Amino acid sequence: MSRIIIAVTNDLATDQRVDRTCRALAEEGWRVTLVGRRLHGSPALAPRPYGTRRMRLLFRRSALFYAEYNIRLFLLMLFSRADAFFANDTDTLLAATLASRLRHKSLYYDAHELFPDVPELQGRPRVQAVWKWVERTSLPHVTHAFTVCQSVADEYRRRYGVDMTVVRNVPIKGENMNGELKKNEKNVNTNDNLQSSISNFRLLYQGAVNIGRGIREMVDVMELLPECHLVVAGDGDVLEEMKQYSATRPWHDRVEFLGRVQPDRLRPLTAQADLGLCLLEDLGLNYRYSLPNRIADFAQAGVPVLATDFPEIHRVIEEYDTGTLFEPLPADKSGDTYRQYIARLAEAVRTALRYWSEMPPEEYRRRFTKAGEELNWQHEKYQLINVFRSPAKHP
């Protein structure tokens, strides 16, 4: 049985894409070990059909963290009995590349995003240059590369001449469903006065609570949507800041921050939403070319989404007609321009709620059934599996 070490820099608890990858390879007969790190407060992991290892590190962030993690990952891979290595994202790529070269083993790479272009690195050209150097020197040695959408694949081809297989980040079929496809009959009303016809609507954001994800805008727009309740499910760099900001707003009782939510709890939570939110600021190519996994999560759950009109999001929403597209978030979050944006956002939410609540159930069901049949891991995973079934071609 062939062994493979798969590496990430998170604590393994909520990374559903990597978990699905590990399970798919385990089903194919690989002996998988998933390596990450243990953080203070990391939850215990439920039993999985593959091995896991979480390293305790001295450093939690900055260059020292990445250096320590890659040195320890390199040593682990170098002295392991693995037959192949699998790096997820650029922050694990250097160690995996060095180990694969020294041991003459296959190396697989999955780019979950355009790592050097993440918003946290905007305005930090020296740090971006380091990560681009890692990619430029490592990617020629990769046996096979994957990524999450066609736009990212095209950009990596333009930069480095590498061909990537697109494996979209989509949920397992049916895991987000709540019985039949959601069509909340309490909201079906042809009354033109939305305030009187619709009440207690639940808006849901799920995902990382980071900069450029529209969390502040979602909090602010609630002032104009007294008929709605906002739920934010996720952890991230600005979670505490946004919780404190929300607490200063008079309408804070209609905004709920849940923090990190385990996948088995998130799925029923998603199915209870009336409208999903996926609002992004144009903070570089990483966001502009992204296809957030929550787009497919909402579609699987039968929940329409209000999402930013970026290329990959547009492609999915247009194909399946399961949501509404909206303009990118503004960079300036003060003054009349910002207030006008919030007013337009409130109107877009109301319009979306009215549109979906008045849709005939059979049409609603038709759209989300089609999306559910195609935007699922059982369909998508064969893009990954077929690569591993082919004879390895060493660079």
C-alpha positions as CSV (number, residue, x, y, z in Angstrom):
1,M,0.0,0.0,0.0
2,S,1.5,3.4,-1.0
3,R,1.9,6.0,1.6
4,I,1.4,9.8,1.2
5,I,1.9,12.7,3.5
6,I,-0.5,15.6,3.0
7,A,0.5,18.9,4.6
8,V,-1.5,22.0,5.6
9,T,-0.7,24.8,8.1
10,N,-4.0,24.9,9.9
11,D,-5.2,22.6,12.8
12,L,-7.1,20.2,10.5
13,A,-10.4,20.7,12.4
14,T,-12.5,22.6,9.8
15,D,-10.6,22.2,6.5
16,Q,-13.2,20.4,4.6
17,R,-11.5,20.5,1.2
18,V,-8.4,18.8,2.6
19,D,-10.5,16.3,4.5
20,R,-12.4,15.3,1.3
21,T,-9.1,14.9,-0.5
22,C,-7.7,12.7,2.2
23,R,-10.8,10.5,2.2
24,A,-10.8,10.2,-1.6
25,L,-7.2,9.0,-1.6
26,A,-7.8,6.6,1.3
27,E,-10.7,5.1,-0.6
28,E,-8.3,4.6,-3.5
29,G,-6.0,2.5,-1.3
30,W,-3.5,5.2,-0.2
31,R,-2.2,5.2,3.4
32,V,-2.7,8.8,4.1
33,T,-1.2,10.9,6.9
34,L,-2.5,14.5,7.2
35,V,-0.1,16.9,8.9
36,G,-0.9,20.2,10.4
37,R,-0.4,22.1,13.6
38,R,-2.0,22.2,17.1
39,L,-3.2,25.5,18.4
40,H,-4.2,26.6,21.8
41,G,-7.9,25.6,21.9
42,S,-7.8,23.3,18.9
43,P,-10.7,20.8,19.3
44,A,-10.1,17.1,19.4
45,L,-10.5,15.4,16.0
46,A,-13.2,12.8,15.5
47,P,-11.9,9.5,14.1
48,R,-11.1,9.6,10.4
49,P,-10.3,6.9,7.9
50,Y,-6.7,8.2,7.6
51,G,-3.9,9.2,9.9
52,T,-3.5,12.7,11.4
53,R,-0.6,14.5,13.1
54,R,-0.7,18.0,14.6
55,M,2.6,19.5,15.5
56,R,3.0,21.9,18.5
57,L,5.0,24.9,17.3
58,L,6.9,27.6,19.3
59,F,5.7,30.3,16.9
60,R,2.1,31.0,15.8
61,R,2.5,33.7,13.2
62,S,5.0,35.8,11.1
63,A,8.0,34.6,9.2
64,L,9.2,32.6,12.3
65,F,6.1,30.4,12.2
66,Y,6.5,29.6,8.5
67,A,10.2,28.9,8.9
68,E,9.6,26.6,11.9
69,Y,6.7,24.8,10.3
70,N,8.6,24.1,7.0
71,I,11.8,23.0,8.8
72,R,9.8,20.5,10.9
73,L,7.7,19.4,8.0
74,F,10.8,18.9,5.8
75,L,12.4,16.7,8.5
76,L,9.2,14.7,9.0
77,M,8.9,14.0,5.3
78,L,12.6,13.4,4.8
79,F,12.7,10.6,7.4
80,S,9.3,9.2,6.7
81,R,8.5,6.0,4.7
82,A,6.1,8.0,2.4
83,D,6.0,7.3,-1.3
84,A,4.6,10.7,-2.2
85,F,4.1,14.1,-0.8
86,F,1.1,16.5,-1.2
87,A,1.4,20.2,-0.4
88,N,-1.6,22.4,0.1
89,D,-1.0,26.0,-0.7
90,T,2.3,27.8,-1.0
91,D,3.1,27.9,2.7
92,T,3.8,24.1,2.7
93,L,5.3,23.9,-0.7
94,L,9.0,24.5,0.0
95,A,9.4,21.7,2.6
96,A,7.5,19.3,0.4
97,T,9.6,20.2,-2.7
98,L,12.9,19.8,-0.9
99,A,11.9,16.4,0.6
100,S,10.6,15.1,-2.7
101,R,13.8,16.1,-4.5
102,L,16.1,14.5,-2.0
103,R,14.1,11.3,-1.8
104,H,13.1,11.2,-5.5
105,K,9.4,10.9,-4.7
106,S,6.3,12.3,-6.4
107,L,5.1,15.7,-5.4
108,Y,1.5,16.9,-5.7
109,Y,0.3,20.5,-5.1
110,D,-3.1,22.0,-4.5
111,A,-3.4,25.8,-4.7
112,H,-6.5,26.8,-2.8
113,E,-5.9,30.4,-3.8
114,L,-3.4,32.7,-5.4
115,F,-1.3,32.7,-2.2
116,P,1.0,35.7,-2.9
117,D,-2.0,37.8,-3.7
118,V,-4.0,37.3,-0.5
119,P,-5.4,40.5,1.0
120,E,-3.1,40.2,4.0
121,L,-0.1,40.6,1.8
122,Q,-1.3,43.6,-0.2
123,G,1.2,46.5,0.3
124,R,3.9,44.1,1.4
125,P,6.0,43.6,-1.8
126,R,9.0,42.0,0.0
127,V,6.8,39.3,1.6
128,Q,5.0,38.7,-1.7
129,A,8.3,38.4,-3.5
130,V,9.4,35.6,-1.1
131,W,6.2,33.6,-1.7
132,K,6.5,34.1,-5.5
133,W,10.1,32.9,-5.3
134,V,8.9,29.8,-3.5
135,E,6.4,29.1,-6.3
136,R,8.8,29.9,-9.1
137,T,11.5,27.6,-7.7
138,S,9.2,24.8,-6.6
139,L,6.5,24.4,-9.2
140,P,8.8,23.1,-11.9
141,H,9.4,20.1,-9.7
142,V,5.7,19.3,-9.0
143,T,4.5,16.0,-10.4
144,H,0.9,17.3,-10.8
145,A,-0.9,20.4,-9.6
146,F,-4.5,21.2,-8.7
147,T,-6.5,24.3,-8.0
148,V,-10.0,25.4,-7.2
149,C,-11.2,27.2,-10.3
150,Q,-10.3,27.9,-13.9
151,S,-9.3,31.6,-13.4
152,V,-6.6,30.6,-10.8
153,A,-5.4,27.8,-13.1
154,D,-5.1,30.3,-16.0
155,E,-3.1,32.8,-13.8
156,Y,-0.7,30.1,-12.7
157,R,-0.2,29.1,-16.3
158,R,0.5,32.7,-17.2
159,R,3.0,33.2,-14.4
160,Y,4.9,29.9,-14.4
161,G,3.8,27.9,-17.4
162,V,2.3,25.1,-15.1
163,D,-0.9,23.3,-16.0
164,M,-3.3,22.6,-13.2
165,T,-6.3,20.3,-12.9
166,V,-9.3,22.2,-11.6
167,V,-11.0,20.5,-8.6
168,R,-13.7,22.8,-7.3
169,N,-14.2,23.1,-3.6
170,V,-17.8,21.7,-3.4
171,P,-19.6,19.7,-0.6
172,I,-20.5,16.1,-0.6
173,K,-23.9,15.5,-2.3
174,G,-26.7,15.8,0.1
175,E,-24.7,16.6,3.2
176,N,-26.1,20.2,3.4
177,M,-29.6,19.3,2.6
178,N,-32.4,19.6,5.2
179,G,-34.9,17.0,3.9
180,E,-36.4,18.3,0.7
181,L,-34.9,21.4,-1.0
182,K,-35.6,24.5,1.0
183,K,-38.6,26.4,0.0
184,N,-39.8,28.2,3.0
185,E,-43.5,28.6,2.6
186,K,-43.8,31.1,5.4
187,N,-42.2,33.6,3.1
188,V,-44.4,33.1,0.0
189,N,-46.5,36.2,-0.2
190,T,-47.3,38.4,-3.1
191,N,-47.8,41.5,-1.0
192,D,-45.6,44.3,-2.4
193,N,-44.8,45.7,1.0
194,L,-41.9,43.6,2.0
195,Q,-41.9,44.8,5.6
196,S,-45.4,43.5,6.2
197,S,-45.1,40.3,4.2
198,I,-41.7,39.1,5.4
199,S,-40.4,38.9,8.9
200,N,-37.6,37.1,10.8
201,F,-35.5,36.4,7.7
202,R,-32.2,34.8,8.5
203,L,-29.1,36.0,6.6
204,L,-26.1,33.9,6.8
205,Y,-22.4,34.4,6.3
206,Q,-20.2,31.3,6.7
207,G,-16.5,31.3,6.2
208,A,-13.3,33.1,7.4
209,V,-13.9,36.4,9.2
210,N,-11.1,38.2,7.5
211,I,-10.6,41.6,5.9
212,G,-12.4,42.2,2.6
213,R,-15.2,39.6,3.4
214,G,-17.9,42.2,4.0
215,I,-18.5,41.6,7.6
216,R,-18.7,45.3,8.6
217,E,-21.0,46.0,5.6
218,M,-23.3,43.1,6.7
219,V,-23.4,44.6,10.2
220,D,-24.1,48.1,8.9
221,V,-26.8,47.0,6.5
222,M,-28.8,45.5,9.3
223,E,-29.8,49.0,10.4
224,L,-32.0,49.2,7.3
225,L,-33.3,45.6,7.5
226,P,-35.3,45.4,10.7
227,E,-37.0,42.3,9.3
228,C,-33.8,40.3,9.2
229,H,-31.4,38.5,11.6
230,L,-27.7,38.1,10.6
231,V,-25.7,35.1,11.6
232,V,-21.9,35.1,11.1
233,A,-20.4,31.6,11.4
234,G,-16.7,31.5,11.3
235,D,-13.4,32.5,12.8
236,G,-10.7,34.8,11.5
237,D,-8.3,37.7,11.9
238,V,-11.0,40.4,12.4
239,L,-13.6,38.4,14.4
240,E,-13.0,40.1,17.7
241,E,-12.9,43.5,16.0
242,M,-16.2,42.9,14.3
243,K,-17.8,41.6,17.4
244,Q,-16.8,44.7,19.2
245,Y,-17.9,46.9,16.3
246,S,-21.3,45.2,16.2
247,A,-21.8,45.6,20.0
248,T,-21.7,49.4,19.5
249,R,-24.6,49.4,17.0
250,P,-28.1,49.9,18.4
251,W,-29.3,46.9,16.3
252,H,-26.6,44.5,17.7
253,D,-29.3,42.2,19.1
254,R,-30.1,41.1,15.5
255,V,-26.4,40.2,14.7
256,E,-25.0,36.9,16.0
257,F,-21.4,35.8,15.8
258,L,-21.0,32.1,16.4
259,G,-17.2,31.8,15.9
260,R,-15.8,28.6,14.5
261,V,-18.5,26.0,13.8
262,Q,-17.7,22.4,13.2
263,P,-18.9,21.0,9.8
264,D,-21.5,18.7,11.4
265,R,-23.1,21.8,13.1
266,L,-22.6,24.1,10.1
267,R,-24.6,22.0,7.7
268,P,-28.0,22.2,9.5
269,L,-27.3,25.9,10.2
270,T,-26.8,26.6,6.5
271,A,-30.1,24.9,5.6
272,Q,-32.0,27.1,8.0
273,A,-30.9,30.3,6.2
274,D,-33.2,32.3,3.9
275,L,-30.4,34.1,2.1
276,G,-26.6,33.4,2.0
277,L,-24.2,36.3,1.8
278,C,-20.9,36.2,-0.1
279,L,-19.7,39.8,-0.4
280,L,-16.0,40.5,-1.3
281,E,-13.9,43.5,-1.7
282,D,-11.6,43.7,-4.8
283,L,-8.4,43.3,-2.9
284,G,-6.4,41.8,-5.7
285,L,-6.5,38.8,-8.0
286,N,-6.8,36.3,-5.1
287,Y,-10.3,37.6,-4.3
288,R,-11.2,38.6,-7.8
289,Y,-10.6,35.0,-9.1
290,S,-11.9,33.2,-6.1
291,L,-14.8,30.7,-6.1
292,P,-15.7,30.5,-2.4
293,N,-16.8,27.1,-1.3
294,R,-19.9,28.6,0.4
295,I,-21.4,29.3,-3.1
296,A,-21.7,25.5,-3.5
297,D,-22.6,25.0,0.1
298,F,-25.6,27.3,-0.2
299,A,-26.6,25.7,-3.5
300,Q,-26.5,22.2,-2.0
301,A,-28.6,23.4,0.9
302,G,-31.2,25.0,-1.4
303,V,-30.4,28.4,-0.1
304,P,-30.1,31.3,-2.6
305,V,-27.1,33.6,-2.3
306,L,-26.3,37.3,-2.8
307,A,-22.8,37.3,-4.1
308,T,-20.2,39.6,-5.5
309,D,-20.0,39.7,-9.3
310,F,-16.5,38.3,-9.8
311,P,-15.7,36.0,-12.8
312,E,-15.8,32.6,-11.1
313,I,-18.8,33.4,-8.9
314,H,-20.6,34.9,-11.9
315,R,-19.9,31.7,-13.9
316,V,-21.6,29.5,-11.3
317,I,-24.5,31.8,-10.5
318,E,-25.3,32.3,-14.2
319,E,-25.1,28.6,-15.0
320,Y,-27.4,27.4,-12.2
321,D,-29.4,30.6,-11.5
322,T,-29.3,30.0,-7.7
323,G,-28.4,33.5,-6.6
324,T,-28.1,37.3,-7.3
325,L,-25.0,39.1,-8.3
326,F,-24.0,42.4,-6.6
327,E,-21.2,45.0,-6.9
328,P,-17.9,44.6,-5.0
329,L,-17.5,46.0,-1.6
330,P,-16.2,49.6,-1.4
331,A,-12.7,50.3,-0.2
332,D,-13.8,53.5,1.5
333,K,-16.0,52.7,4.5
334,S,-16.9,56.3,5.5
335,G,-18.9,59.2,4.1
336,D,-21.8,59.5,1.7
337,T,-20.4,57.0,-0.8
338,Y,-20.3,54.3,1.8
339,R,-23.8,55.1,3.1
340,Q,-25.1,55.0,-0.5
341,Y,-23.5,51.6,-0.9
342,I,-25.2,50.3,2.3
343,A,-28.5,51.6,1.0
344,R,-28.1,49.8,-2.3
345,L,-27.1,46.6,-0.5
346,A,-30.2,46.8,1.7
347,E,-32.3,47.1,-1.4
348,A,-30.5,44.2,-3.1
349,V,-31.2,42.0,0.0
350,R,-34.9,43.0,0.0
351,T,-35.2,42.4,-3.7
352,A,-33.5,39.0,-3.4
353,L,-35.8,38.0,-0.5
354,R,-38.9,39.0,-2.4
355,Y,-37.8,37.3,-5.6
356,W,-37.0,33.9,-3.9
357,S,-40.0,34.0,-1.6
358,E,-42.4,34.5,-4.5
359,M,-40.9,31.9,-6.8
360,P,-43.1,28.9,-7.5
361,P,-41.9,25.9,-5.5
362,E,-41.5,23.7,-8.6
363,E,-39.2,26.2,-10.2
364,Y,-37.2,26.7,-7.0
365,R,-36.8,23.0,-6.7
366,R,-35.7,22.6,-10.3
367,R,-32.9,25.1,-10.0
368,F,-31.4,23.8,-6.8
369,T,-31.8,20.1,-7.8
370,K,-29.7,20.7,-10.9
371,A,-27.1,22.6,-8.9
372,G,-27.1,19.8,-6.3
373,E,-26.6,17.1,-8.9
374,E,-23.5,18.8,-10.3
375,L,-21.9,21.0,-7.6
376,N,-20.9,18.1,-5.4
377,W,-17.8,16.2,-4.4
378,Q,-18.9,12.8,-5.7
379,H,-18.9,14.4,-9.1
380,E,-15.8,16.6,-8.7
381,K,-13.5,14.2,-6.9
382,Y,-12.8,12.2,-10.1
383,Q,-10.8,15.1,-11.4
384,L,-8.4,14.3,-8.5
385,I,-8.7,10.5,-8.5
386,N,-8.0,10.2,-12.2
387,V,-4.6,11.9,-11.8
388,F,-3.6,9.5,-9.0
389,R,-4.7,6.5,-11.1
390,S,-2.4,7.6,-13.9
391,P,1.3,6.6,-13.9
392,A,3.3,9.3,-12.0
393,K,5.4,11.5,-14.3
394,H,8.3,12.8,-12.4
395,P,9.5,16.3,-13.5
